[in-house]
Amino acid sequence: EPPRHRRGGATTYKTPRRRPASLAPMDTDVKVAVVIRDDLATWQKLNVTAFLTSGFGSRHPDLVGQPYRDGSEVEYLPMFARPVVVLAGDRAAVARAFTRSRARGLSIAIYTDDLFATGNDVDNRAAVRAVATDALRLAGFGVAGDRRQVDKALDRLRLHP
């Protein structure tokens, strides 16, 4: 039985805090966010956002909803079953949020400046592999996990305009 708490003269029951076992779409405590550096060109911001979000569906298939179907019965690909918040910050703010996200054990996708110069997945992975974590030059990163932990990790960032 959950512990009892007194509030305003009434006894309430507080659900014990737990980390979600999966990132199921119906779990409202899960948050997905993309963090991008604010000095990137518009095309770079869009490219980084698209690449970063693609990783979450493969690692956490429960985040993806059902296929869409229009009134003519044409089927379309499924999309995330929850919103994705896009945040921005300068290089230092992005690095701080990245370090805090790692410390909280959140699922993370990264996009480094080096990836703008590569043209395929093999070269992308090699470019990331060649750089130690603390030396990564992040253009952006994505996170998914417990809403409270994501909010704490990204607390000083602002919504992308």
Disulfide bonds with the S-S distance in Angstrom:
none
